[in-house]
Amino acid sequence: VLHRMAITQLGREPRAQRIYAGARAGGHTKKEARRVLKRHLSDVIYRRMIRDQAARDQAADPAQPHRARRGAVKEWPDRAKRQRAAQWHP
């Protein structure tokens, strides 16, 4: 998905083109420059997910302060916990 997003944005989005051009000017190969762009896109997506989670938390409990909710995302199970859980619940 990130690859498709990067390729599409390279053709249409000036910000993505600047990130790619900056990476190329910095000495990165074409492949590495696309990787830089994909990393930027993944960071944007992650920040959006965090904001969406905070908004859901706020809607669920409006009395809870925003700063206290930021740590709620850290409570998501890590990969090892998810794998162990999957073994018990096929």
N, C-alpha and C positions, 0 to 999 in steps of 0.2 A: 504494500500500500504506500509506504514512504517513497519507494522508487517511482511509482506512478505519479504521486503528488509532485515530486521533484521535477520530473520530466515535463509535466503539464505546466508547472509554475515557471520553469525556465523559458517556455514559449510565450507566456502571457503576463507574468508578474515582474515589474521592474525591480522590486526589492530582492526577489530570488535571483534575478540576473546580476544584481550588484554583488550579492554574496558569492555567487559562482565566479564572477569576474575577479573579485578580490582574492579569492582562493587561488585562481589561476595566476594572477599577478604575484602572489606570494610564493610561487614556485611549485604549486601542487599540480599533479597530472590531472587529466580530465576526470578520471575515475575518482581520484582523491577529492577533487573539487565537488563532485556530485555527493560524495560522502559527507563533506562539510555541510552542504546544503541540507542533506537528509538529517544530519544531526541537529541543525537549526530547527527544522520542521518538527522533529521529535520533541525538542525542548518546548516549542510553542504548544504542541498538543498536550504535553504533560502539564504545563502551567494552566491550560484551559480545563483539563480534568480536575486539577486541584481547586480552581475557582468554582467549577460546577458542583464539586463535592461540598465545598463550603456553603454554597447557596442552598443545597439540599439540606445540610445540617441546620442552617439558619431557619429554613421553612419548617423543619421538624421540631426545633426547640428555639423559638425566638428569644427566650430569656437568657440563653447561654451566650457569653461574650464571644466575639469573632476570634480573638487571639487564642482563646482556649480551644476552639474547634480546629485550628490549623493542624494540631497533632493527631487528629482523628484519622487522617490518611495513613499514618504510620502504623495504625492498628490492623491494616489489611494483612492477611496472612502472607508470609514469605513463601518462596517457591517450595522449599522443603516441607513446610507445614501443609501446603496444598497437595503435594505428592503423597504425604502420609495419609491425609484425609481421603484422597482418591482411592487408596488401597483398601480403606475400610468401607467405602461407599461406592461400589462398582456401578 
